Amino acid sequence: MLYRNLIKTYTEIEDEMEKEGESYRVSVVSGDRASALLARLLDDLVGDEYEEKPSSIHCYMRQYGMSEDDARAQIKQRMKNAWKDMNQECHEPTPASMPILMRVINLARAAELIYSNGDCYTDPNKAKEWVKMLLIETVPI
């Protein structure tokens, strides 16, 4: 889902630039790469215990000969660095407009929410309360 939205973002970047009369392709900016990396690492941190496929945690453990706790700490540091890359992308001039960059940031925010309470992507029942609060229950004013 998140990766499909990132591809849609690329299409929107190209469409917006064509409207402005510019006909060149935008290379992958670090914010897009950081957003995808963040989603991947969040999935690995949350789903590592019950999934049978190799994760970035296992790869880190094997490659650097470290414990699982140390590997998890390294993954969390890489996630912090990904957020820094996305924030830096918003503060420096880039070919993409701010609305496009905000879409990338919002995809990363969605990934944080989806994986903040376990793996809500694989088990949507975990997100049921959030959806109920967002769409059904009214906010008192």
C-alpha positions in Angstrom: 0.0 0.0 0.0 2.7 2.5 1.0 4.9 1.6 -1.9 2.0 1.9 -4.4 1.4 5.4 -3.0 5.0 6.3 -3.5 4.8 5.3 -7.1 1.7 7.4 -7.4 3.6 10.3 -6.0 6.2 10.0 -8.7 3.5 10.1 -11.3 2.0 13.2 -9.7 5.4 14.9 -9.7 5.8 14.3 -13.4 2.2 15.5 -14.1 2.8 18.7 -12.1 6.1 19.4 -13.9 4.4 18.9 -17.3 1.7 21.5 -16.2 4.5 23.9 -15.5 6.0 23.3 -18.9 9.0 21.3 -17.7 9.3 17.9 -19.4 12.1 16.1 -17.5 11.9 13.2 -15.1 12.6 13.6 -11.4 15.2 11.3 -10.0 14.5 9.6 -6.7 15.1 12.2 -4.1 16.4 11.2 -0.7 13.0 11.9 1.0 11.3 9.3 -1.1 14.0 6.8 -0.5 14.0 7.6 3.2 10.2 7.2 3.4 10.3 3.8 1.8 13.3 2.7 4.0 11.3 3.9 7.1 8.3 1.8 6.2 10.5 -1.3 5.5 12.4 -1.0 8.8 9.2 -0.4 10.8 7.7 -3.6 9.3 10.9 -5.5 10.1 10.9 -4.3 13.7 7.3 -5.1 14.4 6.9 -8.3 12.3 10.3 -9.8 13.0 9.1 -12.2 15.7 6.4 -14.1 13.9 7.4 -13.8 10.2 9.6 -16.5 8.7 11.3 -14.4 6.0 14.7 -12.8 6.7 14.5 -9.3 8.0 16.9 -6.4 8.2 17.4 -7.3 11.8 18.6 -10.8 11.0 20.8 -9.4 8.1 22.4 -6.9 10.5 23.0 -9.6 13.1 24.7 -11.9 10.5 26.6 -9.2 8.7 28.1 -7.4 11.7 28.0 -10.3 14.2 25.9 -8.4 16.8 23.2 -9.4 19.2 19.5 -8.9 18.3 19.2 -6.0 20.8 22.2 -4.2 19.2 20.8 -4.9 15.7 17.4 -3.4 16.7 19.2 -0.3 18.1 21.0 0.1 14.8 17.8 -0.2 12.9 16.1 2.4 15.1 19.1 4.7 14.5 18.7 4.2 10.7 15.0 5.2 11.1 16.0 8.4 12.9 18.4 9.2 10.1 15.6 8.5 7.6 13.4 11.1 9.4 16.3 13.6 9.3 16.7 13.0 5.6 13.0 13.7 4.9 13.1 16.9 7.1 16.2 18.1 5.4 14.5 17.5 2.0 11.7 19.9 3.0 14.2 22.6 4.0 16.4 22.6 1.0 15.4 23.5 -2.6 14.4 20.5 -4.7 12.8 20.0 -8.1 9.6 18.7 -6.3 7.1 21.2 -4.8 6.3 21.3 -1.1 2.8 19.6 -1.6 4.6 16.6 -3.2 7.2 16.5 -0.4 4.4 16.6 2.2 2.8 13.6 0.6 6.1 11.7 1.1 6.2 12.9 4.7 2.6 11.9 5.3 3.3 8.4 3.9 6.0 8.0 6.5 3.7 9.3 9.2 1.1 6.7 8.1 3.7 4.0 8.3 4.6 5.1 11.8 0.9 4.9 12.8 0.3 1.6 11.1 3.2 -0.1 12.9 3.0 1.8 16.2 0.6 -0.7 17.8 2.0 -3.9 16.4 1.5 -4.8 12.7 -1.8 -3.1 11.9 -1.1 -3.7 8.2 -1.2 -7.5 8.5 -3.8 -7.5 11.3 -6.4 -4.7 10.6 -8.3 -5.6 13.8 -5.5 -3.7 15.7 -6.4 -0.5 13.9 -10.1 -0.9 14.3 -10.3 1.5 17.2 -8.5 4.2 15.3 -10.7 3.9 12.2 -13.8 4.0 14.4 -12.6 7.2 16.2 -11.7 8.8 12.8 -14.8 7.9 10.8 -17.7 7.1 13.1 -17.3 8.9 16.5 -17.9 12.6 16.4 -15.5 15.0 18.1 -17.2 17.2 20.7 -16.7 20.9 20.2 
